[in-house]
Amino acid sequence: MKDIKQGTRAIWAGEKDSLAFGATQVPVVHSVSFGYDDMDEWYEVAIGNKKGHIYGRNTNPTVQAFEEKIRILEDAEAVTSFSTGMAAISNTLGTLLHPGDRVVSIKDTYGGTNKIFTEFLPKQHVEVELCETGNHEAIEKEIAKGCKVLYLETPTNPTVKITDIERMAKAGRKAGAIVVVDNTFATPINQQPLALGADLVIHSATKFLGGHADALGGCVCGSKELVEQIYHYREINGATLDPMAAYLLLRGMKTLKLRIDKQNENAMAVAKYLQSVDIVDDVFYPGLEGHAGHEIAKKQMADFGGMLSFAVKGGVETVRQLLPKLQYANRAANLGSVETVVGPSRTTSHVECTPEERAAMGIPEGLIRYSAGIEDVEDLIGDLEQAFQSLPKSLYESVV
Ligand SMILES: *Cc1c(COP(=O)(O)O)cnc(C)c1O
């Protein structure tokens, strides 16, 4: 599949070995175990000398088809999957980090990831250093002090900050670190961290990969050597992806290229529209020339993604009145779905922080995260327009 493009891979990759009875679609195999009449064959499969499945916590044909598709889309040697994106992250860090080790990361990682760094890893006596996102010199300085893992996420939640993967991976490898990148926001359609020098790439498949907000899942792709260790940790600790979820994710992934192309386009158009709105103070989208990470994003991403955020005048009160007026957006905590999804950062990605902490992180109280869906963009912009127009001027004019 090396010589075919991402859109074709999204359709065809990874399914062949899991098809049965001449069916053209991968079946949902709900069997917990896989039986063998031939004791020698059972043994050969059990020790990995022969293809096959033994027990559902370890492998399953439907799950395997999902894994293979994302492995090929990320151009990776190996892959393993998980029940959620957080399981992918916690199992990967749990495999790689031991008491006395040090991990360098950024302040703007996904909320759950940030909790692992601030709450759980210190209890395991792992030293955690979280650097200012986007300050490449500061990150390089911390890497050079030595670390077992360099953990990155780009673009980030909610202000879509960009980190230079190639530059950081180079610094990480020089220091002997394993470089991990959470690629959930970009997907392999927009960005391939392994090609930029990362060792492992992680996804919350719950988001753009599945794309329909109806199944949870996660995965990690990379070298056979590293992924085998993480797979071993997962098969014993048990955060296995369910076959039905794997099927839904697999089905969703067939349209990955189409969806991402449309979401890229819609996010860019919405970001440009928002720049022209008086009530909007600030628009964060890496596709905008004024965005701090624009040049790096242009270099390392095929396109700028479906996620953006914007800050409204009048803070929380404007958000409270604006969001219920939108007709074509779910007000919810997920992202990356075919429907547009909106939510205030104080309720979604950074709900565990105080207003002061959010301010220190550059997250205004009036910040709204916007995950562009695949609707017709004229309708999305029209919807925003009518919602803005419905706001009483007194709400934001006093604070202009
Ligand atoms: C949602 C998300 C996760 C966690 O994924 P779950 O499937 O919800 O566990 C991790 N990283 C990023 C960037 C996310 O958006």
The ligand as an SDF file (V2000), in Angstrom:
LIG
                    3D

 15 15  0  0  0  0  0  0  0  0999 V2000
  -10.2330   13.2670   23.3260 C   0  0  0  0  0  0  0  0  0  0  0  0
   -8.7650   13.3130   23.2960 C   0  0  0  0  0  0  0  0  0  0  0  0
   -8.0110   12.3610   23.9950 C   0  0  0  0  0  0  0  0  0  0  0  0
   -8.6530   11.2840   24.8400 C   0  0  0  0  0  0  0  0  0  0  0  0
   -9.4050   10.3920   24.0770 O   0  0  0  0  0  0  0  0  0  0  0  0
  -10.6360    9.5230   24.6770 P   0  0  0  0  0  0  0  0  0  0  0  0
  -10.9750    8.6510   23.5260 O   0  0  0  0  0  0  0  0  0  0  0  0
  -11.7090   10.4920   25.0490 O   0  0  0  0  0  0  0  0  0  0  0  0
  -10.1220    8.7840   25.8480 O   0  0  0  0  0  0  0  0  0  0  0  0
   -6.6390   12.4370   23.9150 C   0  0  0  0  0  0  0  0  0  0  0  0
   -6.0250   13.4000   23.1890 N   0  0  0  0  0  0  0  0  0  0  0  0
   -6.7160   14.3410   22.5210 C   0  0  0  0  0  0  0  0  0  0  0  0
   -5.9800   15.3830   21.7530 C   0  0  0  0  0  0  0  0  0  0  0  0
   -8.1040   14.3330   22.5400 C   0  0  0  0  0  0  0  0  0  0  0  0
   -8.7870   15.2740   21.8860 O   0  0  0  0  0  0  0  0  0  0  0  0
  1  2  1  0
  2  3  1  0
  2 14  2  0
  3  4  1  0
  3 10  2  0
  4  5  1  0
  5  6  1  0
  6  7  2  0
  6  8  1  0
  6  9  1  0
 10 11  1  0
 11 12  2  0
 12 13  1  0
 12 14  1  0
 14 15  1  0
M  END
$$$$
